[in-house]
């Protein structure tokens, strides 16, 4: 499972850098390296782009895993270059940006957009498998998530737009609820199609979420 990211348009990155004259760049050696959005090559390319804006890059590093507890130790190894920077440009997922920002009393700027949690089903090919919605229904849907697999995120399907097993939103995509139906049928559990999943009230979802393990 990997955090799937893509680089923001450099125009947006340039705006975020704003009046900061000196920048330190942080990459991630795990997910962002695999997706080629924040590995060594991408960090060096970003360094050149930032310098072309007339800004100084005080240093750069690729942290083994930007979102874990080792982040602070990795940053300490570059204290001098970081202290000399006005801001930190982070080429990692949103959690990596949060981690870096929690350890440094400097503006932390994301260079990437975090898209989804993905599974690599073939080299370089990732597909979304979980939105971490907080209420898993896979037991009712034969292990196929309707939130991530259905373009309409329908918890109770199918809709009226499926045609020969294809989605009306994307004609090249298999209808998620057709896949769920076929798998439940093969498992002899079609009765689960009649179980109604109540609508979710996202307007009252408390944020940020917190869990304590005792």
N, C-alpha and C positions, 0 to 999 in steps of 0.2 A: 504494500500500500504506500503510495507516494502522494505528496502535495503537488498538484499540477499547476504550474505557473506560466505566465507569458510576460515578456518585457513590455512595460508601458511605452507608449510613443515617446521618443526622446524629447519632443517638444514639451510634453507634460513634465518630464523629469527636469528639464531645464527651468521650467516655471517654478517647480518646487524648490530647486536649488536657490532661486531668487537672488538675494543679495549676499549669499554665503560665498566668500572668496576662497576658502580652503575646505576641501572635502576629503574624508577617508571612506574608502569603499570596502564593503564586506560582502563576500560571496558565501555560498553554502556548498559543501562537498558531497552532499547526499542528494536530496530530491532535485534541487536546482541544477546540479551538475548533470544528473541523468536526463533532465528535460532541456538541457543546453540553454538555460536562462540565467545561471548564476555560478557557473564553474570558472575555472582559471581563465580559459579563453575568453569567456564573456566578460569577466571582470576587467581583463586587460583591454578589451575592445571598448568597454565603458570608460575606462581611464582615458583613452585617447579622445573619446567624444567630449568628455567633461573638460579636458585640457583645451580642446578647440574652442570652448566657450570662453576661454581666457581665465579659467579658474585653476587653482593649484590643487593637485591631488597629493596630500601629505603622505599617503601610503595606502596599501590594500592588503587584504588577506582573505583566504578562503577557509572558513571555519569548518571542521569536519562535519558537524551537524549543527546548524545555526539555531535550532529550536530546543536543544537539550541543556542539561546543567553544566556542560563543559564550555558553553558559550562564554561565560565570564572569565574562565581561565585563559581561553584563547585570546580574548580581548586584552587581557593584562600583558600578554607577550608583546603587544604593540602600543603600550601606554604612551610612549613619546610621540609617535605619529598621530595617535588619536587625540592627545592633548593639544596638539598643534592645529587640529581641524576645527572648523566652525560647525560642521554638521557631519552626520554619518549617512552615507547612501548604502542601503541594504538590498542586495540582490538575493533575496530568499523569500519564502512564503510569509504570510501575514504573522504567523506565530514566531518566525525568526525575527521579523521586524520588532515585534513586541518584546521578545527576549533581549535583543540588543538594546532597545530603548530603556528597558527596566534596569540595566546595569550602568548606563551612561547618562550623565546630566547634560546631554547635548541633543539638539534636534535630530530626530531619526526619520529618514525619508525613504519610503519604499520605491524601489525601481521596478517592481514586478506587481502584477495582479494575480491573486490566488484564485484559481478557477474551481477546482474540486479535488476531492480525494480519489485517486485513480489506481487501477490495477493494470499492470503491464501484461497483456495477453500475448504479445509477440514483441521482439526487440524494437524499441522505440515507439510502440503503439500502446497508448494508455486509454482506458475508457472509465467513465465515472461509475462507481459502484455504490457510493454512499454519500448523502448530504448531511449526515449526522443530525437528523431532524429531531431526535430524542424520543421517538415513539415507533419502534420497529414493528412492521406488519409482515415480515418475511415468512412467518409461520403460517399465515393465511394465504400467501401468494406464491407458494412453492419455491421460495428462495429468490424470486425476481422482484426487485423493489419498484413499485409503481411510481414512487416519487422521482426516482432518477431515470427510470426507463420509459416513462410516459411523458410525451411532450406537454401534456396538459396537467401532469401531476395528479391524475385521478386516483383517489383511494378506492372508489367503487366504479368498476368499469365492466365492459368497454363502453365508449361513447358511441354515438351513431355515425361516426365518420370513418370507421375502419372499412377498408375495401380490399377483399381478397388477402386479408392478413397484413395489410400495409397501413401505415399511419397517414391520415389526411394532411397533417402538418408537413410531413416529410415522406414523400411517396417511395423513397428508397429505404425507409426504415420499417422494420417489423413492428407491428402493433404490440405494445407491451402486454396488453390484456389478452391478446390472442395467444401470445407465448405463455402467459400465466394459465390460461384455460387449457392449453394443450398439455402442459406439464402436470397440472392438477388431474386431468383426465387420465394420463398415463399412470399416475400414482393412485388412482381410484379415490380421489378426494374432491370431486367436483362439487360436493355439497358446500364446500367452503366459499364458493362463489356467491352463495346466498347470504353469507355473513356481512352485515352492514358495518362499515367503518365510519364512526361519527366524524363530522366535519371538525376541523381544528380552528380554534380561535387564536390566530397568530397575533392579534392586536393586544392581547393581554399577557403575552409570553414575557416573563421577567428576564431582563438582561442586565449585566452578564450572568450567565448560569454558573452555579457553584455546586460542587459535590464534595462531601467529606467522607473518606473511607476510614472507619473506626476499627 
